[in-house]
């Protein structure tokens, strides 16, 4: 089994911040997710999951912490894009959609 290293690619726009997640979201993603709230500069942030691999339980915990920090520290509206059916179900079951919503 191969593991895809995680990283975040920033593509900031004039009206919102945009970050694309690449790779698996697991314990290895901690440093990236911890630093993400400090990079938010706009009241809207879009998180793109289209290049995300698997997300394990540790990854969900880290992601929830990150989203909470963005909401509380930056007061930003969090929009999720590029979700596959598996991640959509996972996010429904774990409460991610309580802090962020899918952009259509």
N, C-alpha and C positions, 0 to 999 in steps of 0.2 A: 504494500500500500504506500503510495506517495503522499507526502504532505505538501500542500501549497502554502508557502510563506505568506503571511498577511502584510498588507500595506494599504495606506490610504492616499489617494491621489486627489489633490485639491484643484478645483476649477472654478474659482470665484467669479461671480458676475456682479454687475452694478447694483442689483436689487436683492440678491440673496447669495448665500454661501452654498457651495456645492462640493460634496465629497463622495468619491467613488471608492467603495471597499473592494479590494482585490484579495482573493485567497480565502482560506479557512478562518473562521472566527472561533478561536479557542484561547487557551492560556497565553499563547505566544502573541496574541493581539493586545495584551494588557497595556503596554507602554503607548501604543498608538491611540487606543481608545481613551486612555487617561489624559492624554495631551489634547485631544480633539476639542473639548469645550473652550479652551483658551484660544483657539483659532477662529471662533465664531465672531464675526464683525457685523452681521446684519440681523434684522428681526425674523428672517426666514432662512432656514437651512434645509437643503435637500440632501438626503443620503441615498446613494445609488447602490443597490445590492445586485445589479445584473452580472457582475463578475465575481460574486461571492461563491465560495465552495460550501462545504458543510459548516454548520454552526452547532457546537456541542453545548452542554449545560454550563460550562465555565464561560463560554463565549456569550451565552444569553445573559448570565449574571453581569459580565463586564459591559455588555451593550446596554442593559437596563441602568447600570450605574452612570454610564456616559450620557444616556438620554435624560436621566434625572438631573444631572449637572447642567446640561444644556438648558433645560426648562427652568431650573431654579436660579442659576448664576447668570445666564444670558437672556432669559425671558424670551426665548426664540420659539417660533412655530416650527415644528419638525415635520417634514414631509418625506415619505419613503417612496422610492421609485425602483423599478427593476426587480420586484419580488417574484420569485418563482412560486408555484403552488405549495411546495414543501415549506418554504420560509413563511408564506402567508399563514399556513395552518399553525406553525410553530409560534409565530408572533401572536396569533389569536389566543393560543393556549397559555402563553407565558406573561401576558399583560403588556407587551410592547405597544399594542395599539391603544393603550390607555394614555400613553405619552406622545404618540406620533400617529399620523394617519397616512394612508396611501394617497398619493397624488394621482389623479386620473388623467 
